[in-house]
Structures are given as C-alpha cells and as structure tokens.
Amino acid sequence: MKKNLEIGKTYKNLKEICAKMEIEYKDNNNGRKAIVKQIERYYLLERQGNKYKVIVEYDTPLEKLDNRKNNGGHVTTTKYETLLDALFLDWLASEKSGNEKNGYYAVTTRNQLFVEENGVINIPIFREGYKDLQKIGYEEFSKKHDMSKGLVLTYSQKIRKITETHLEIVLNRLQRENVIKWQKNIMVKLYSTQESEIADEELENEIIEAELITYKELKIKPFHRVNPKVNKKFITTVCKSFNDLSSYWRVYNIDILNNEVVENSLLEDEQLIEMTNKLIILYINSTNEAVKNKKSKSKSKESRNVFGKKNDKNIETIYKPYASPKYVDDINKLNRLIWLVPEGYKTESEEFIEAFAEFSDDIIFNDDDTAW
C-alpha cells in the first residue's frame, strides 16, 4: 500500500483511491467497508456521494479497530478524542438547552468552538494571542514578538492540523454511533438582509467554482490565504461574482439524532476545568513535538575528481530545523502566547532548565578554584 493521496483532492470513487494507493479493490459491500476503514487509519476522508475528499493525512496512523471488542461497540481511538468527546458533547448539550429553537441542530466553526467570541468561549483552549495571530498573520506576529517567521508559520499550521483533525474524528465517531449527523457547509452573509444563512447546494457549488476561478485570477494557491490580507482580498473577489453576497465562510452543520445521549452529557464545572486543562496540555505537547519533527531539505554541491575530471554533485540533506536548542525559548514563548496554559504547567525543556538552575545553586565555588 502506498500513502500517496493528495490532500484536498476529491477522488471520483473508492476504486480510483485504491488504484492510487495500490490496494486491491473489492466490489462488494463488506469489501468496500473494510477498504474505507483501512484508508481512514491514515487519512481523514469526507464522503460526497460516491466521491471521497481527502481532508488531512494523520502524522501517526490511528489504532486499528477490532469490532470484536466491547461486543462490537466503539473502541476509543486516542486520549485526545476521549477528552474532546466529553467536552464536545457538553458544549452540544449547552447549545441545545440554551437555545430551544435550535434544539436539534447546531452550527459552529473551529474558531467559534475553541476561541473566545463575544465574551464566550465554548471549549476554552486558546487565549487572545491566537486571535491576534489569526488577525495579523504569521509574518506580522513574528515581527511583533521577535521570532522566526518559519517557526511561527509551522507552529500555527500544526495547531490547525491537530485541533481540526481531532475534532473531525470526534464528529465522525459520533455520527457512526448515530448520536449526530454532520457535514461541512458554506455560511453566507447577504447584502439585502445583512443576515447569515447556510447556502443551498446550488449556491455552494457556484461559490466553489468561483473560488477555483479566483485562484487563477489572483495567481495564488490556497496556502497563500494564511496571510489575512490575501484571504480578505480572495473572499472579496469571490463575492463580486454574486449580486447579493457580502461574505461567506465554512461551518460544521450538526444535526442531533439522539437527544438522550446529548442531554445526559453535561459536565460539572470541576470536571469541565480538569478535562479542558488535560486536553490543552496534550495539545501543547503534540504541537511542540510536531514542530520539532518538521523536516526541511537543503541542497549543497560536492565536488569530486572522477578519472581526473571535476564532477559536481548535488547532495540533498534532510534536517529538523526547529529541534535545535536556539528555538526552545521561542517555542515555550509561543505556548504561553497561544494556549490557555493551566497554572503550574511546564514543558519538558522548562522543567529541565528549572532543575538545572536548582542544581547550580547547590554548587559551591572556592576562591582557589582555577579555570582550565
């Protein structure tokens, strides 16, 4: 099996994915289900009829599920989802009880779920620094805090990938258990009413088509939209293709199927704080590890004499730039700027520095000590 699917690409059917990954395709119901389960250990997929869109590739393959366990029930995949399951269901229960007219569905974005909006944080894991990073972009943020642009960009990319991946794993699991049904939709804001509503299928397809045209028109790729100014110009340009569209954004549209499960998921305040703190620590540690393991390539020329003739050869070196000690302080600084760090929490490097400082205090230097 080859893990060579393209992130963001939509494949027309499962057979095409199997050909790409060199997996034997089985044209029967059980065979197709088994293939999808196998692929979903390595990729987060979004099904669109017979089509499959590749959302993200996991850094580490998910645990292989054994349906014989728990009498065929669900097996918790990772410690992240265990915590996020409970916190997400608590949020869903709060949404339902707090807004009866929307009692059977909820609409949110990743930011609305994790970042403060209008004084309310639903699952509080990010602080003001993260909002600032998103508002001004990684380049301005790195200048403001005197950090490497590459480090800030990598850190922000890993945060998004980790939090978005785990959220969608939870949504997919709850959907498989018939607790909820969810999909990604486009929310639009109209000039005529200044109100927001979910776009119907026709308008959504038109927006997606307008996006493809706008990428070519502005000569940019999706990556360039990490710059807030570029993203604003992109959205404004797309909206110009429509008579009554002032803005749009993507949302998670969630229908509640099992009210009993949701209503019984409210947590006590102490549980909520404890589980949120544990989740934040897991996310910080995962982000730090992912940043330090980020690989880069560099090329250099090596000159050799072969049979009396000079021969230049390009040598490619793979290295991990942010694993070097010079970035440790900046990574720790980013942890404090971005996350709602629990009181008393220290990273491994901070604990090492603190322990070394305490050890140094115990060293006694005599006047007759000499330096070599």
C-alpha positions in Angstrom: 0.0 0.0 0.0 1.3 3.5 -0.9 0.2 6.5 1.1 0.3 9.0 -1.7 -3.2 10.6 -1.8 -3.3 14.3 -2.4 -4.5 16.4 0.5 -7.6 18.5 -0.6 -8.2 16.4 -3.7 -11.6 14.8 -4.4 -11.5 11.4 -5.9 -14.4 10.3 -8.1 -14.9 6.9 -6.3 -13.2 4.4 -4.0 -11.9 2.4 -6.9 -9.8 5.4 -8.0 -8.4 5.7 -4.5 -7.5 2.0 -4.4 -5.6 2.4 -7.7 -3.7 5.3 -6.4 -2.8 3.6 -3.1 -2.2 0.2 -4.8 -4.9 -1.5 -2.8 -6.9 -4.4 -4.2 -10.4 -3.2 -4.8 -13.3 -5.5 -3.8 -16.6 -4.7 -5.5 -18.9 -5.8 -2.7 -20.4 -4.0 0.4 -18.3 -5.7 3.1 -15.1 -5.4 1.0 -15.7 -1.7 0.4 -16.3 -1.0 4.1 -13.1 -2.8 5.0 -11.1 -0.8 2.5 -12.5 2.5 3.8 -11.7 1.5 7.4 -8.1 0.7 6.3 -7.7 4.0 4.5 -9.2 6.0 7.3 -6.4 4.9 9.6 -4.1 7.1 7.5 -6.4 9.8 6.1 -9.4 11.8 7.2 -11.9 11.4 4.4 -15.1 13.4 3.6 -17.6 11.4 1.6 -19.6 13.2 -1.0 -22.0 10.6 -2.6 -19.6 8.2 -4.4 -16.8 10.7 -4.2 -14.2 11.0 -1.4 -12.4 14.2 -0.5 -9.0 13.8 1.3 -9.0 16.3 4.2 -5.7 15.5 6.0 -3.1 12.8 6.5 -2.5 11.7 10.1 1.0 12.1 11.5 0.5 8.8 13.2 -1.8 6.1 11.9 -4.9 5.6 14.1 -5.2 2.4 16.1 -6.7 -0.4 14.2 -10.2 -1.1 15.4 -11.3 -4.6 16.3 -15.0 -4.9 16.0 -15.0 -8.0 18.3 -14.1 -5.8 21.3 -16.8 -4.3 23.5 -19.4 -6.6 21.9 -19.0 -4.7 18.6 -19.1 -1.3 20.2 -16.8 1.6 19.7 -13.1 1.5 20.8 -11.7 4.8 22.0 -9.1 5.8 19.4 -6.8 8.1 21.4 -6.6 10.0 24.7 -7.4 13.2 22.7 -10.7 12.1 21.5 -11.7 10.7 24.9 -11.4 14.2 26.4 -12.7 16.0 23.3 -15.7 13.6 23.1 -16.9 14.6 26.5 -16.2 18.4 26.1 -17.8 18.5 22.7 -21.0 16.7 23.9 -21.1 19.1 26.9 -21.0 22.0 24.5 -23.7 20.4 22.4 -25.9 19.9 25.4 -25.3 23.5 26.5 -26.2 24.8 23.0 -29.4 22.7 23.0 -30.6 23.8 26.4 -29.6 27.4 25.9 -31.4 27.9 22.6 -34.6 25.8 22.3 -35.4 27.0 18.8 -32.1 25.4 17.7 -32.6 22.5 20.0 -32.0 19.8 17.4 -29.1 21.3 15.5 -26.0 23.4 16.0 -23.7 25.4 13.6 -20.2 26.3 14.5 -16.7 26.8 13.2 -13.5 25.6 14.7 -12.7 29.1 15.9 -16.1 29.6 17.4 -15.7 26.3 19.3 -12.2 27.0 20.7 -11.6 30.8 20.6 -13.4 33.5 22.5 -16.2 35.1 20.6 -18.3 38.0 22.1 -17.0 37.1 25.5 -18.0 33.4 25.3 -15.6 30.5 24.9 -17.3 27.2 24.3 -14.3 24.9 24.8 -11.7 27.3 26.1 -8.2 26.2 24.8 -6.9 29.4 23.1 -6.1 32.8 24.5 -6.0 36.3 22.9 -2.6 35.6 21.4 -4.2 33.1 19.0 -6.8 35.6 17.9 -4.0 38.1 17.3 -2.1 35.6 15.2 -5.1 34.9 13.0 -5.9 38.6 12.7 -2.5 40.0 11.7 -0.9 36.8 10.2 2.2 34.9 11.0 4.6 37.4 9.4 3.4 40.4 11.5 3.1 38.2 14.6 6.7 37.0 14.2 7.9 40.6 13.9 5.8 41.7 16.9 7.3 39.0 19.1 10.8 38.9 17.5 10.6 35.3 16.4 11.4 33.3 13.3 8.7 33.6 10.6 9.2 30.0 9.7 8.8 28.8 13.3 5.5 30.8 13.8 4.1 29.6 10.4 5.0 26.0 11.3 3.6 26.3 14.8 0.3 27.8 13.5 -0.1 25.1 10.8 0.5 22.3 13.3 -2.1 23.8 15.7 -4.7 23.9 13.0 -4.0 20.4 11.7 -4.0 18.8 15.2 -7.2 20.5 16.5 -9.1 20.2 13.3 -8.2 16.6 12.8 -9.2 15.5 16.3 -12.5 17.5 16.1 -13.5 15.8 12.9 -12.5 12.4 14.3 -14.9 13.0 17.1 -17.7 14.2 14.8 -17.2 11.1 12.6 -17.3 8.7 15.6 -20.5 10.3 17.0 -22.0 10.1 13.5 -21.2 6.4 13.3 -22.9 5.9 16.6 -26.0 7.8 15.4 -25.7 10.5 18.0 -25.3 13.2 15.4 -25.2 13.8 11.7 -22.8 16.4 10.4 -21.4 17.9 7.2 -19.4 20.9 6.2 -21.4 23.7 4.6 -20.9 27.3 3.5 -22.5 30.0 5.5 -23.2 33.2 3.5 -24.0 36.7 4.5 -26.4 38.6 2.3 -26.3 42.3 1.4 -30.1 42.6 1.2 -30.9 41.3 4.7 -27.5 41.5 6.4 -28.4 38.1 7.8 -26.4 34.8 7.6 -27.8 31.6 6.3 -26.4 28.2 5.1 -26.1 28.2 1.3 -28.2 25.7 -0.6 -26.4 23.0 -2.7 -26.6 25.1 -5.9 -25.1 28.2 -4.4 -22.4 26.2 -2.6 -21.3 24.7 -5.9 -21.3 28.1 -7.5 -19.1 29.5 -4.7 -16.7 26.6 -5.0 -16.5 27.2 -8.8 -15.9 30.9 -8.2 -13.1 30.1 -5.8 -11.3 28.0 -8.5 -11.5 30.9 -11.0 -10.3 33.4 -8.3 -7.2 31.3 -7.5 -6.2 31.6 -11.2 -7.2 35.2 -11.4 -5.2 36.3 -8.4 -2.4 33.8 -9.3 -2.3 32.3 -5.8 -2.6 28.9 -4.2 -4.7 28.0 -1.1 -1.6 28.2 1.1 -1.3 32.0 0.4 -4.5 32.6 2.2 -2.8 32.2 5.6 -2.0 35.9 5.0 -5.1 37.7 6.3 -4.8 40.5 3.7 -4.6 37.9 0.9 -7.5 36.0 2.3 -9.7 39.1 2.6 -8.9 40.1 -1.0 -9.7 36.5 -2.1 -13.1 36.4 -0.4 -14.0 39.9 -1.7 -13.1 38.9 -5.2 -15.2 35.7 -5.0 -18.2 37.7 -3.6 -18.1 40.0 -6.7 -19.3 37.2 -8.8 -22.6 37.3 -6.9 -25.2 40.0 -6.7 -26.2 39.6 -3.1 -23.2 38.1 -1.3 -21.1 40.2 1.1 -19.1 37.4 2.7 -19.0 33.6 3.3 -17.2 31.1 5.5 -17.3 27.3 6.1 -19.1 25.8 9.1 -19.8 22.5 10.7 -23.5 21.9 10.4 -24.6 19.4 13.1 -27.9 17.7 13.5 -28.7 16.0 16.8 -30.1 12.5 16.3 -30.0 11.1 19.8 -31.3 13.8 22.3 -31.0 11.5 25.3 -27.2 11.0 24.9 -26.6 14.7 24.3 -28.8 15.9 27.2 -27.1 13.5 29.6 -23.6 14.8 28.7 -23.5 18.0 30.7 -20.4 18.1 32.9 -19.9 19.5 36.4 -17.8 22.7 36.5 -14.8 20.9 38.1 -14.9 18.1 35.6 -15.1 20.7 32.8 -12.0 22.6 34.0 -10.0 19.4 34.7 -10.7 17.8 31.3 -10.1 21.1 29.4 -6.7 21.5 31.2 -5.7 18.0 30.3 -6.7 18.5 26.7 -4.7 21.7 26.5 -1.6 20.0 27.9 -1.9 17.2 25.3 -2.3 19.7 22.5 0.7 21.7 23.6 2.9 18.6 23.9 1.7 17.4 20.5 2.2 20.7 18.8 5.7 21.0 20.3 6.6 17.5 19.1 5.2 18.1 15.6 7.1 21.4 15.3 10.4 19.9 16.4 9.9 17.0 14.0 9.1 19.2 11.0 11.6 18.2 8.3 13.3 20.5 5.8 15.6 19.9 2.9 18.8 21.7 1.8 21.0 21.2 -1.2 24.7 21.6 -1.4 27.3 20.8 -4.1 30.0 18.3 -3.6 33.0 18.4 -6.0 34.9 15.3 -6.7 37.6 14.3 -9.2 36.5 11.3 -11.2 39.0 9.9 -13.6 40.9 13.2 -13.5 37.8 15.3 -14.3 35.9 17.6 -11.9 32.4 16.3 -11.1 29.8 18.4 -9.2 27.0 16.5 -7.5 24.0 17.9 -5.7 23.7 16.5 -2.2 20.3 16.7 -0.5 20.3 16.9 3.3 17.1 16.4 5.4 17.1 18.0 8.8 14.8 19.2 11.6 15.4 23.0 11.9 13.2 23.6 15.0 14.6 20.8 17.0 17.8 22.9 17.6 18.3 24.5 21.1 18.1 28.0 19.7 14.3 27.7 19.1 13.5 26.2 22.5 12.8 29.6 24.2 10.6 30.8 21.3 8.5 27.6 21.3 8.0 27.9 25.0 7.0 31.6 24.4 4.5 30.6 21.7 3.0 28.0 24.1 2.3 30.9 26.6 1.0 33.3 23.9 -1.3 30.9 22.2 -2.8 28.5 24.7 -4.7 28.9 27.9 -1.9 27.2 29.8 -3.0 25.6 33.1 -1.4 27.1 36.2 1.8 25.4 37.1 2.3 23.7 33.8 5.9 23.4 32.4 7.2 21.9 29.2 10.0 19.3 29.4 12.6 21.9 28.5 11.3 24.4 31.1 11.4 21.6 33.7 15.0 20.8 32.7 16.1 24.5 32.8 14.5 24.9 36.3 16.1 21.7 37.6 19.5 22.8 36.2 19.1 26.2 37.9 18.3 24.5 41.3 21.3 22.2 40.8 23.6 25.2 40.0 22.5 26.9 43.3 23.9 23.9 45.2 27.4 24.2 43.6 30.0 26.0 45.8 33.0 27.6 44.2 36.1 28.1 46.3 38.5 31.0 45.8 41.3 28.8 44.9 39.3 27.1 42.0 41.2 27.6 38.8 39.9 27.7 35.2 41.5 25.5 32.6 
